[in-house]
Amino acid sequence: MTNFKSLISGIGDLKNTKQYYDNWATDYESNLENWNYKIPLKIARILKKNVKYPPKNILDLACGTGLFGVELKKIYKNVNIFGSDISSKSIQLAKEKKIYKNLKISNFENKIIYKKKFEIISLVGAMTYCKKFDKLFSNVQFYLLNKGYFVFSHRIDLWEKQNFDIILSNLSKTFDLVYKSNPNNYLPKNKDFSNKIKVRLVLLQKR
Ligand SMILES: C[S@@+](CC[C@H](N)C(=O)[O-])C[C@H]1O[C@@H](n2cnc3c(N)ncnc32)[C@H](O)[C@@H]1O
C-alpha cells in the first residue's frame, strides 16, 4: 500500500524513492487522474506559446510512466522524445506507450552521454527530488542546444524553503528566465495537497 503522506513530507534517499515509484507505477496514472493532475498539460501549453520553433529532440527527465510525453506528442507530432527516470517499473510503462524514442534508467543528477543535443528539456513533477541543484542544472546546460529551453514545475512550499529565487538568479549567466507562473494547483483532489500545496511552472532559455 503506497503511503501518500510521504509525497509531501519526503520519501527519503534515492533508493527509497526508486522503490516507492516502482511500487506505485501500476496505479500511478489512475491515482493522478483522480487527483486531477493537470501539470503536464499546462506545461505543454507553456511550451506551445513560448517556444518559437518546432523542436526535433526533447529530453523528458524523470519521465515516470510518460504522462508528459503524451502531452508533448499532441503539440509536436514529429518530435523525438527521449526519457529517463530512476524507476525501472515506470520506464517499462512509458515504453509500452510507444511514444519515446529512447528510455534510460538514470538519476537526473548523473550525466548521460547522448549523441545529440536537445531543443527542450523537461522536469515535470520531480524537482522535489533534486538534492543537488548544481548537478541538475549543469547537466541540463550540457544537454541543451544554445537557445534551448528547460521547463519544470516546482512546489511553492519547497521553493520558499530552498530560496529558489536565489538559485534561479545565480543561474542568470547561463539561463534567461522566459516565464515564471503564479502558484498553480498541483493535486487539487488529493486531500493532503488540495489548495495547500501549489506549484510554480518555469521556462528558462539557455543563453
Ligand atoms: C511525480 S512523478 C512525475 C512523473 C512524470 N514526469 C509525470 O509528470 O507524471 C516523479 C518521478 O520522478 C522520478 N524521480 C525521482 N527522483 C529521481 C531522480 N533523482 N532521477 C530521476 N528520476 C527521479 C520518480 O521515479 C518518478 O517517476
The ligand as an ORCA input file, in Angstrom:
! r2SCAN-3c Opt
* xyz 0 1
  C       5.587     12.700     -9.522
  S       6.467     11.664    -10.631
  C       6.402     12.613    -12.134
  C       6.500     11.732    -13.347
  C       6.142     12.423    -14.665
  N       7.088     13.458    -15.014
  C       4.743     12.980    -14.584
  O       4.562     14.205    -14.672
  O       3.806     12.166    -14.434
  C       8.138     11.855    -10.099
  C       9.126     10.987    -10.878
  O      10.447     11.376    -10.532
  C      11.265     10.210    -10.564
  N      12.483     10.532     -9.838
  C      12.612     10.860     -8.536
  N      13.895     11.147     -8.242
  C      14.600     10.998     -9.409
  C      15.969     11.159     -9.754
  N      16.874     11.560     -8.859
  N      16.339     10.924    -11.033
  C      15.436     10.531    -11.964
  N      14.116     10.364    -11.696
  C      13.710     10.606    -10.425
  C      10.365      9.156     -9.933
  O      10.820      7.848    -10.188
  C       9.017      9.499    -10.578
  O       8.834      8.782    -11.766
*
